[in-house]
Amino acid sequence: MRATCPPTPSSSGPSLLLIDELTSGLDSVSALAVMRLLRQLCVKRGVAAVSVIHQPSETVFGLFDSL
């Protein structure tokens, strides 16, 4: 099992997160959970994220607002 810790922006934190392969090494269920959490955090905090992700599932791919 691989431990991951997605970035958590603070109220005075950055307005942009740069994320490199956050889901690497995770199974598809875990990758989806991490990406859903990241999306929720970004929406809640008003933060944009730029992410590198290799071969996302169709469901994970659908979580992105733009490419």
C-alpha positions in Angstrom: 0.0 0.0 0.0 1.3 3.4 -0.9 0.6 6.4 1.3 -0.4 9.7 -0.4 -0.9 13.1 1.0 -2.7 15.5 -1.3 -1.7 19.1 -0.9 -4.1 21.1 1.3 -4.1 24.8 0.6 -4.6 27.1 3.6 -6.9 30.1 3.6 -3.9 32.4 2.9 -2.2 29.8 0.7 -1.6 29.6 -3.0 -4.2 30.2 -5.7 -2.5 27.6 -8.0 -1.3 24.0 -7.2 1.2 22.3 -9.4 0.9 18.5 -9.0 3.1 15.9 -10.6 1.7 12.3 -10.8 -0.3 12.4 -7.6 -1.9 9.0 -8.5 1.2 7.1 -9.6 1.4 3.7 -8.0 -2.3 3.7 -6.9 -5.0 1.3 -8.0 -7.9 2.8 -9.9 -10.2 3.0 -6.9 -7.6 4.9 -4.8 -6.7 7.1 -7.7 -10.3 8.1 -8.2 -10.7 8.8 -4.5 -7.6 11.0 -4.4 -8.6 13.0 -7.5 -12.2 13.5 -6.2 -10.7 14.8 -2.9 -8.4 17.1 -4.8 -11.2 18.5 -6.9 -13.4 19.0 -3.8 -10.5 20.9 -2.1 -9.9 23.1 -5.1 -13.6 24.0 -5.6 -14.1 24.6 -1.9 -10.9 26.8 -1.5 -11.1 28.5 -5.0 -7.7 27.1 -6.0 -6.7 26.0 -9.5 -4.7 22.9 -10.0 -2.4 21.9 -12.8 -1.7 18.2 -12.8 0.4 15.7 -14.6 -1.4 12.3 -14.8 -0.6 9.3 -16.9 -3.3 7.0 -18.3 -6.2 8.2 -16.2 -9.4 6.1 -16.2 -12.3 7.6 -18.0 -13.9 8.5 -14.7 -10.8 10.3 -13.5 -10.4 12.0 -16.8 -14.0 13.4 -16.5 -13.1 15.1 -13.3 -10.9 17.6 -15.1 -12.5 21.0 -16.0 -10.2 21.7 -18.9 -7.2 20.3 -20.7 
